[in-house]
Amino acid sequence: MRVVLLVKDPKAGLRQIDDREWDSAMIASLEHVNYLTIHGEEYQTLEGKLNLDAGQLELLLVRMNNKTI
């Protein structure tokens, strides 16, 4: 299934950061995870929407601050 990742950015609003096919195992793993790492950045998943019209799963994410103290 096609999965689109959208980031909620306080300055820019929603922006798409990824769009690719996921297999069923990756989609099933969403039941057990709250965070995703993509392009070297960590994001928290806020919610998901199954868009039947577009035939895709859309995940809303927020970027985590990973700076080391």
Summary of the structure (lengths in Angstrom):
residues: 69
radius of gyration: 12.4
end to end distance: 38.6
largest distance: 44.6
contacts: 154
relative contact order: 0.30
helix: 9%
strand: 58%
